[in-house]
Structures are given as C-alpha cells and as structure tokens.
Amino acid sequence: MLKKMMIAGGALALLSSLSVGVPLWSYARCGIKGVTKAAGDAMPLEWELKRVRQMIDDLQPEIEANAHQIAREKVQTQRLVRDLESTEAKLAKAKSDISRLNDDLSEDSAIYAYGGRTYTAAQVKTDLTNRAKRYMTREATAEKLRQMLAHREASLQAAHQQMDAMLSAKRQLEVEVENLQARMAALRVAQTNSRLNLDDSRLSHTRDLLDEIATRIDVQEETLSVDVEYFGEIDLDEPSEADLNELVRSILNGDTGARADDDALVSINLE
C-alpha cells in the first residue's frame, strides 16, 4: 500500500510538471516524507524495539573492525619502539667510538693500532669524519622515529578513547532498550486492564428487582397498618386496671413487643 502511494505521488508530480510546467518535485518529496512518517508512526512499539535491538547488534561488526585496527596500530607502535631503541643503541655505540677516535687523534701519534691492525693519522681522521656523518644521519633518523612514535602513541590513545566511548554508548543503548522494554510491558498490562469492562448488568437488574420487592412489601405493610388504624372496629369493653398495670410493667421492663391494643388501652386511660 505504501509503495503504491509513493508511486502514485511520483507519477502525479511528473504529470503535473509536464502538463503545467511547474516543478512539483518538492511537493512530491514532502508527500513521500509525510507518508513515510505516518507509516513509521503506525508501526507497533514491539517491532520498533526489535528494530533498535537489531541496530545495536549491527554495531558489533564495526566495533570488531575498530578493535582489529587498534590491535594493528598497537603492533606497529611496538615495532616502532623496538626500531627506535635499536637506533638509539647504535647511536650510543657510535658516539662512544667517535669519542675514542677523537681522543686518540688528540695524542698526535703517527700510527694507531685497532683490532690488530695499524692505521695512519690520516686514515683515523677520515674514519672519524665518516663516523661523524653517519652519526648525524642516524640521529636524524632517530628523531624521525621519535616523532612517528609520538604520533602513533597519540593516535593509539585517541583510538582507545573512541573505542571506550563506543562501548559505553552501546551499553547505554542496551540499558535504555531494556528500560523501554519494561515500560512497554507495563503499558501493555495497563492497557489490558483498562479493556476489562466486566458486564455487571445482571447484578444491577437483580439489585433493582430486590429493591422493588422490598418497596412493594413496605407499601403493603403500611397499607395494612393504615387499614387497622382507620378502619378497625371500636372496642366497646372498658380496659381493666389489671390490663393497664400489666402494660405499664411491660413498658418499664423494656418489653418492646407490647401489643397495639395495649397502646390503645393506655391512650384511653390517659384520656
């Protein structure tokens, strides 16, 4: 569906440009962007989180490639350190030899013996000159090696820092995904609970019916009481003193079951 909408939008922009002569590519791009955003908003959260997890997993090859590059740089740096140490050792030996030859020439001797062989002063002086030139060249080489080593060590340190930052960011992303996963699970539980609209209509109808029955009984009881009060026969017999005394005793003793005719008797005596 989305693909069809994108194709239709592009065709509409092309036809409009050809027929009207107005460049509508910007409008088409805007429409495609809006459709893409709407499609993204319509994706389930579970799918989006799964996509984020996949993107985090896709960082692993890049991290491994960076780790390989760091390891290679570290090996080359160590090799450079060894080369510099070897060069500096040769410089120290050459400087010592130059110092020895220079000291020997200061004696102003005609013959000099080295390693079982003899050399003239001119030969020793020429050898000293050559040694001094080689020393200067080797010293320049050592300086270049020092500069290269300093650069590589700085680069290696920066690479380590970048790798640490990448790993820290990856771990932070994983923690945030776990947090969002927990929040989404809680959201789904809340949404499930909100959809549990229990049907209590039968209970309400039963309650209404009971109230109606109670009301009808109350009405009938009240009607019966009214009938007795207003339409009962007149008692022609005078109440006796004994009945009055019995009624008073019942009232004083808290007998709430006194008869209605006893109430009538009291009323007559009070008159």
C-alpha positions as CSV (number, residue, x, y, z in Angstrom):
1,M,0.0,0.0,0.0
2,L,2.8,2.4,0.9
3,K,4.7,1.6,-2.2
4,K,1.6,2.2,-4.3
5,M,1.1,5.6,-2.7
6,M,4.7,6.6,-3.3
7,I,4.5,5.6,-7.0
8,A,1.2,7.4,-7.4
9,G,2.7,10.6,-5.8
10,G,5.7,10.4,-8.1
11,A,3.5,9.9,-11.2
12,L,1.3,12.8,-10.2
13,A,4.3,15.1,-9.7
14,L,5.7,14.1,-13.1
15,L,2.4,14.6,-14.9
16,S,1.9,18.0,-13.3
17,S,5.4,19.1,-14.3
18,L,4.8,18.0,-17.9
19,S,1.3,19.5,-18.3
20,V,1.6,22.7,-16.2
21,G,5.3,23.3,-16.5
22,V,5.6,23.9,-12.7
23,P,8.3,21.8,-10.9
24,L,6.3,19.9,-8.2
25,W,9.2,17.6,-7.2
26,S,9.4,19.4,-3.8
27,Y,5.7,18.7,-3.2
28,A,6.2,15.1,-4.1
29,R,9.1,14.8,-1.7
30,C,7.1,16.4,1.0
31,G,4.2,13.9,0.4
32,I,6.6,10.9,0.4
33,K,8.2,12.1,3.6
34,G,4.7,12.5,5.2
35,V,3.6,9.1,4.1
36,T,6.9,7.6,5.4
37,K,6.5,9.3,8.8
38,A,2.9,8.2,9.0
39,A,3.9,4.6,8.2
40,G,6.6,4.8,10.9
41,D,4.1,6.1,13.5
42,A,1.8,3.2,12.7
43,M,4.4,0.6,13.4
44,P,3.9,-1.4,16.7
45,L,6.2,-0.5,19.5
46,E,7.3,-4.1,19.8
47,W,8.5,-4.0,16.2
48,E,10.3,-0.7,16.7
49,L,12.1,-2.0,19.8
50,K,13.1,-5.1,17.9
51,R,14.5,-2.9,15.1
52,V,16.5,-0.9,17.7
53,R,17.9,-4.1,19.1
54,Q,18.9,-5.2,15.6
55,M,20.6,-1.9,15.0
56,I,22.6,-2.3,18.3
57,D,23.6,-5.8,17.3
58,D,24.7,-4.4,13.9
59,L,27.2,-2.2,15.8
60,Q,29.2,-5.3,16.7
61,P,31.0,-5.8,13.3
62,E,32.0,-2.1,13.3
63,I,33.3,-2.4,16.9
64,E,35.3,-5.6,16.0
65,A,36.7,-3.8,12.9
66,N,37.8,-0.9,15.1
67,A,39.3,-3.3,17.6
68,H,41.3,-5.0,14.8
69,Q,42.6,-1.6,13.6
70,I,43.6,-0.7,17.2
71,A,45.4,-4.0,17.6
72,R,47.2,-3.5,14.3
73,E,48.2,0.1,15.3
74,K,49.4,-1.2,18.6
75,V,51.6,-3.9,16.9
76,Q,53.1,-1.3,14.6
77,T,53.7,1.1,17.5
78,Q,55.6,-1.7,19.4
79,R,57.7,-2.4,16.3
80,L,58.5,1.3,16.0
81,V,59.5,1.3,19.7
82,R,61.9,-1.5,19.0
83,D,63.3,0.2,16.0
84,L,63.9,3.4,18.0
85,E,65.5,1.5,20.8
86,S,67.9,-0.2,18.3
87,T,68.7,3.1,16.6
88,E,69.4,4.8,19.9
89,A,71.6,1.9,21.0
90,K,73.6,2.2,17.7
91,L,73.8,6.0,18.3
92,A,75.2,5.4,21.8
93,K,77.8,3.0,20.4
94,A,78.7,5.3,17.5
95,K,79.1,8.3,19.9
96,S,81.4,6.2,22.1
97,D,83.5,5.2,19.1
98,I,83.7,8.8,17.9
99,S,84.8,9.9,21.3
100,R,87.5,7.3,21.4
101,L,88.9,8.1,18.0
102,N,88.8,11.8,18.8
103,D,90.7,11.2,22.0
104,D,93.3,9.1,20.1
105,L,93.8,11.8,17.5
106,S,94.4,14.4,20.2
107,E,97.6,12.4,21.1
108,D,99.1,13.4,17.7
109,S,100.6,10.0,17.0
110,A,101.8,8.8,13.6
111,I,100.5,5.2,13.9
112,Y,97.3,3.9,15.6
113,A,96.5,0.3,16.3
114,Y,92.9,-1.1,16.4
115,G,91.9,-4.7,16.3
116,G,95.4,-6.0,15.5
117,R,95.9,-3.6,12.6
118,T,97.7,-0.3,12.3
119,Y,96.4,2.9,10.8
120,T,97.9,6.3,9.9
121,A,96.6,9.5,11.5
122,A,95.1,10.5,8.1
123,Q,93.2,7.2,8.0
124,V,91.9,7.6,11.5
125,K,90.9,11.2,10.8
126,T,89.0,10.1,7.6
127,D,87.3,7.3,9.5
128,L,86.3,9.8,12.3
129,T,84.8,12.1,9.7
130,N,82.8,9.3,8.1
131,R,81.6,8.1,11.5
132,A,80.5,11.6,12.4
133,K,78.5,11.9,9.2
134,R,76.8,8.6,9.8
135,Y,76.1,9.6,13.3
136,M,74.3,12.7,12.2
137,T,72.3,10.8,9.7
138,R,71.3,8.2,12.2
139,E,70.5,10.9,14.7
140,A,68.1,12.5,12.2
141,T,66.6,9.0,11.6
142,A,66.1,8.6,15.4
143,E,64.4,12.0,15.6
144,K,62.0,11.0,12.9
145,L,61.3,7.7,14.7
146,R,60.6,9.6,17.9
147,Q,58.2,11.9,16.1
148,M,56.5,8.9,14.4
149,L,56.3,7.1,17.8
150,A,54.8,10.2,19.5
151,H,52.2,10.5,16.7
152,R,51.3,6.8,16.8
153,E,51.0,6.7,20.6
154,A,48.7,9.8,20.5
155,S,46.7,8.2,17.7
156,L,46.5,4.9,19.6
157,Q,45.4,6.7,22.8
158,A,42.7,8.5,20.8
159,A,41.6,5.2,19.3
160,H,41.3,3.6,22.7
161,Q,39.3,6.6,24.0
162,Q,37.0,6.4,20.9
163,M,36.6,2.6,21.4
164,D,35.7,3.1,25.1
165,A,33.2,5.8,24.1
166,M,31.6,3.4,21.6
167,L,31.4,0.5,24.0
168,S,30.0,2.8,26.7
169,A,27.4,4.2,24.3
170,K,26.5,0.7,23.2
171,R,26.0,-0.4,26.8
172,Q,23.9,2.7,27.4
173,L,21.7,1.9,24.4
174,E,21.2,-1.6,25.7
175,V,20.2,-0.3,29.1
176,E,17.8,2.2,27.6
177,V,16.3,-0.5,25.4
178,E,15.8,-2.7,28.5
179,N,14.1,0.2,30.3
180,L,11.8,0.9,27.3
181,Q,11.0,-2.8,27.2
182,A,10.0,-2.8,30.8
183,R,7.9,0.4,30.3
184,M,6.2,-1.0,27.3
185,A,5.4,-4.3,29.2
186,A,3.8,-2.2,32.0
187,L,1.9,-0.2,29.4
188,R,0.5,-3.3,27.8
189,V,-0.6,-4.6,31.2
190,A,-2.3,-1.3,31.9
191,Q,-4.0,-1.3,28.5
192,T,-5.2,-4.9,29.1
193,N,-6.6,-4.0,32.5
194,S,-8.4,-0.9,31.0
195,R,-10.1,-3.1,28.5
196,L,-11.6,-5.5,31.1
197,N,-15.0,-3.9,31.2
198,L,-16.9,-6.5,33.2
199,D,-20.6,-6.9,32.5
200,D,-22.5,-6.3,35.7
201,S,-25.9,-5.5,34.2
202,R,-27.4,-8.7,35.6
203,L,-26.2,-7.8,39.1
204,S,-27.7,-4.3,38.7
205,H,-31.0,-5.8,37.5
206,T,-31.1,-8.2,40.4
207,R,-30.5,-5.4,42.8
208,D,-33.2,-3.3,41.3
209,L,-35.7,-6.2,41.5
210,L,-34.9,-6.7,45.2
211,D,-35.4,-3.0,45.9
212,E,-38.7,-3.1,44.0
213,I,-39.9,-6.2,46.0
214,A,-38.8,-4.5,49.3
215,T,-40.7,-1.4,48.3
216,R,-43.9,-3.3,47.5
217,I,-43.7,-5.2,50.8
218,D,-43.2,-1.8,52.6
219,V,-46.3,-0.4,50.8
220,Q,-48.4,-3.4,51.7
221,E,-47.4,-3.3,55.3
222,E,-48.1,0.4,55.5
223,T,-51.4,-0.1,53.9
224,L,-52.4,-2.8,56.4
225,S,-51.4,-0.6,59.3
226,V,-53.5,2.2,57.9
227,D,-56.4,-0.1,57.4
228,V,-56.2,-1.3,61.1
229,E,-55.8,2.3,62.4
230,Y,-58.6,3.9,60.5
231,F,-61.0,1.1,59.6
232,G,-60.8,-1.2,62.6
233,E,-63.8,-1.8,64.9
234,I,-64.3,0.2,68.1
235,D,-63.6,-1.8,71.3
236,L,-66.6,-1.4,73.4
237,D,-65.2,-3.0,76.5
238,E,-63.5,-0.8,79.1
239,P,-59.9,-1.7,79.8
240,S,-59.4,-3.2,83.2
241,E,-57.0,-1.8,85.8
242,A,-55.1,-5.1,85.7
243,D,-54.5,-4.7,82.0
244,L,-53.2,-1.2,82.5
245,N,-50.9,-2.3,85.2
246,E,-49.6,-5.1,83.1
247,L,-49.0,-2.7,80.2
248,V,-47.1,-0.3,82.4
249,R,-45.0,-3.1,83.8
250,S,-44.1,-4.3,80.3
251,I,-43.0,-0.8,79.2
252,L,-40.9,-0.3,82.3
253,N,-39.3,-3.7,81.9
254,G,-38.3,-2.7,78.3
255,D,-40.7,-5.2,76.6
256,T,-40.7,-3.8,73.0
257,G,-43.2,-6.4,72.0
258,A,-46.2,-4.6,73.6
259,R,-49.4,-5.2,71.6
260,A,-51.0,-2.4,69.6
261,D,-54.3,-2.9,71.6
262,D,-52.3,-2.2,74.8
263,D,-51.2,1.1,73.3
264,A,-54.8,1.9,72.6
265,L,-55.6,1.0,76.2
266,V,-53.0,3.4,77.5
267,S,-54.4,6.1,75.3
268,I,-57.9,5.6,76.7
269,N,-56.7,5.6,80.3
270,L,-54.7,8.8,79.7
271,E,-57.8,10.5,78.5
